[in-house]
Amino acid sequence: MARGVYVGKERNPFLVFLFGLITAFIYTFYWFYAANREMQKRGIERAKPALYVVLAVIPVIQVLAVHRTVTNLRKIYLGNNVPRDPSPWALAVLCLPLPYIGLLFASSFVQSGLNHVWEETRARVIEDGPEVRDLHCMECEAVFEIRKNPYSEGVVRCPSCAYEGVVS
């Protein structure tokens, strides 16, 4: 796994479904934006959060939003060597006979998949352990030791001069 791997927010898939139902699908549209934004941060260039929300609002075209979102999830699976392999069309077809209800099922399924990927990523970070290395301050030339997660960027502060910088 490469350095700087983004780990998104874990959400309960049942609550994603329930909040979407309670808020008359407003939460579902927010979720589409948030989930696709997380996938975009993870490195999926074709994830277009705002576009997918617009597509999700229009009943017949919801199929495209669901299909693209599940395809992006599948790309994350392949990039992360996760054995599960969802079919983009399996959930997209639900949106034709059940326009907004299909969206609820798709969003809870995709969130379950994202949770699985985030869990895998965290497990790998814990398994590999923190990275310990010496860092050279750009301001005061002090050398100090840091411990950080090797898969993400971290902000560190020099103990001598309090200069802050990002370490990747």
N, C-alpha and C positions, 0 to 999 in steps of 0.2 A: 504494500500500500504506500502511496506517495505521501510526501510531507504536505502539510496544509490541507488535509482532507476535512471538509466541512461535515459536521454532525448536526442534523436538524432537531427540531423539537418533537419529542414523543407525545402523541395524543392518544387517548383511548378511542379505538374505532367505534365502539358502541356510542360513546358520547358525541362523536362527530356526526353519527346518524341521528341521534336524539336531538342535539342542538339544531341541526338542520331542519328537523321536523317541527320543533317548537317555534323557531324563528321564521317560519314560512320560507325556508330555503336561503335566507340571507346569510346565515352562518356557512352554508354550503358554498356560496359564491366566495365568501371570504376565505374559506378553506382552500378552494381551488387556487386562489391567488397565492396564499401562504405556502401550500405544498409545492406548487410549481416554482415559486421563488426559491425554496429550499433546494429543489432539484437543479435549478440554475446555478445556485451557489456551489453545488456539488460538482459542477462542471458540465452539465448537459446544456449545450449552446442553444438547442432548438426549443428549450422550455421558454415559452412566452406567457408569463403569468397574466398580464392584462388582457391579451388576446383570448386566452382560454376562458377567462371570466365572461367576456362578452359572448363567446360562443356558447358557454354553459347557460346563459340566460335565455337564449332562443331555443324553443322546444325541439324542433327537428334537427337543428345543427348541434345539439348537445352531444350527439354521437361523435362528432369530430373532437370536441374538447376532451371527452372521456378517452377516446382512442389515443390521442396524442399524449395525454397524461399517463396512461398505462404503458405506452411505448417508452416514455421517458423513464418510468420506474423500471421497466425491463432493461434499459441501457445501464441503469445504476446497478441492477442485479448482475449483469454481465461484467461490468467493470469491477465489481466487488467480489466476484466469484461466489455469488450466492446461488445455491442449487435450484431455488424455486424459479419457475419460468411462467409468468402469467400471460394469458392471451389477450392482446388489446381488443380484439373484436368480441370476445365473450362478454365483457361488461358493456361495451358500447352498444351492443344490440338491445340491451335492457332499456335504453333510453328511448327507443322507438315506440313500444306499446305503453310504457310507463314514463312519460317525459321527466318529471322532476323526482319521482320516487327512484327511478333508475340512477339518477345522479347521487342520491343518498347512498345507495348500495355501492356504487362505484367509489365514492369518496371514502367510505369506511374500509373497503377492500384495499384501496391504494394506501390509506394511512396505516393499515396493518402491515403492508409490505414495507413502507418507509420505516416503521418502528423496527422491523426485523433488520433492515440495513443499518440503522443507527445503533442498534444493540450489537450487531456484528463489529461495527467500527469501534465502539467503546471497548468491547472485549479484546480486540487486537491491541488497542492502546495499553490496556491493563496488562495484557500478556507480555508485551514487549518492554514495559516498564518505562520510567522517566529517563530522559537523556541527561547526563551530567557532563558539563563542559565548562571550560574557562572562557570568559568573555572579556574583551578589551574595550573600555569606555572610550568613546570618541572625544569627550570633553576634557577629562582630567588624566587620561592615560592609565587609569587604575585597571588592574586585572582582578576579576572576581569570579567565583564559581556559581553557576546557575543549574537548576534542575527544572526541566520542562517537558511537556508532552511532545514527543518527536513528530506527531502528526498534525500539529497546529501551530499557528503563530502565537507568540506570547509577548506581552509588554513587560519589560524589565526596567528596574530603576537602579542606577549606580549607587552603592552604599556610601561612596565618598562625596559625590557632588549632586546627587539626586537627579541626574540627567536621565530622561526616559527615552526608550527606543523599542522598536519592534524586532524581535528575533524570530527567524523562521527556521 
